[in-house]
């Protein structure tokens, strides 16, 4: 029987119910701190909704007792930050963190902490975690310890300028979180919706650690897992000046997450260190531990029950049992758009996920392979270099997938030189900017436009270097064009791409007249342009910001039936051209025309 010790301290206050200020997460709640009504995901309907805030030295002096009386139940306190400049890797402590932790704890708030990270590699993330752990030693931390991963939103930013892949950024996050978890704390990541979706493999992280979502909106559309939602930076709370970040905590059962353990086929026990007011409790003297679901891949549960003088004491713990890390990933072969790999079998794995991330285009591809230790990932980009990893998946009794740690990555390259992924990145009047996936070692690209009179493609532009876009000018508005793109390598031209069709923006439509000769009727006409059709609107407001209706037509003359008579109305029109696939490309709105309806 495998036994792994975890250091999880908790205060008696930590295992008691919240005060009456807590409510349950109904579909909508109005926040007293913002005056805004928020819509909650239905998956939280049976969760307790708890309000909290997060602070740093920038928030100045805080009266946490007043904040507590105002309904704030928890606080995340910044312990430190990594400098965001590119010049050096610097670890800095928040000037207020010690005062904040002591005062918040004394006021009866639950306290978590976070570190603002700018780590660009695993070793740096571990250093950040160790600096935080050293700083909080001796303090009572009753909420998660958080890895705050975000850009500084400046080109000179350390993380912004690093241009890391999803694989590398996920590895950094896991390095910090595992370091914190191994020290006995409840680890959590803080990131925005965009950061979680575009820069991290969030499902790999959330399968083992908590997520604190940042999304300043009255309703979040984030589909991934999260337990905390930072929904505003403009909250107003008693006991402090100025605005403060406010958070929802969707609190379930009174439980502490202990991290992950690797599946062995035998029962796994994850012992805990329990203490009340700094006094250590002894297993089988002060409490007993009961385990369930602690053999197979899935979520294991531990129940701590007090005995003797601690009878009535109870706390729950969970940990995930996951497949082991995949090892010995090997490259077998490659084709134009595929890579074939093999790897060693992993105990407890029902499937394997191959992830290939293009170094040239920062595009990620995945494929799940069932019951085999060899697989081919297809649909890749010609002539691209890839970072490739494989991770094992195991399924619990309910069919939920739990992911093992990704393998060490290998580098592989697809063959071929055919450009793919062509799309229109921008349209403006008589021009179109095309973009595509870059090909490794390419010197330049030539764009060809189809000449219907000559029935052949003619060159219309060439890039300067291995760039992934080119602006095509001097086109006619509201027309459809066909293009191909060829990569140029060592003074030779590679295979042309598949033909790509695109339309230019239609011209701005000119009005002819808007008249009303009958009650509640407008006859509206305008000049013809190159277009598939027209979209027109009418409204009682000149700016069309409210009270307007919209219709489409193929004609340049329409009759509009209005809701009111003897009222001034405004009309406008724009042309659209339909692309292959049905997407409508709209031109600019015409000038607004006014008419008094009979």
PyMOL commands that set and color helices and strands:
alter all, ss='L'
color gray80, all
select helices_A, chain A and resi 12-15+42-44+57-59+64-69+97-106+122-136+158-162+166-182+193-198+202-206+308-310
alter helices_A, ss='H'
color red, helices_A
select strands_A, chain A and resi 2-6+23-24+28-30+37-39+48-55+74-82+91-93+110-117+145-149+187-192+210-214+228-235+244-251+255-262+268-272+275-276+279-280+287-292+298-306+314-322+330-335+338-342+351-358+364-370+374-377+385-395+401-403+410-413+423-428+431-435+444-451+456-462+469-472+480-489+492-493+500-503+511-515+521-526+533-539+548-553+557-561+568-578+584-586+593-596
alter strands_A, ss='S'
color yellow, strands_A
deselect
rebuild
show_as cartoon
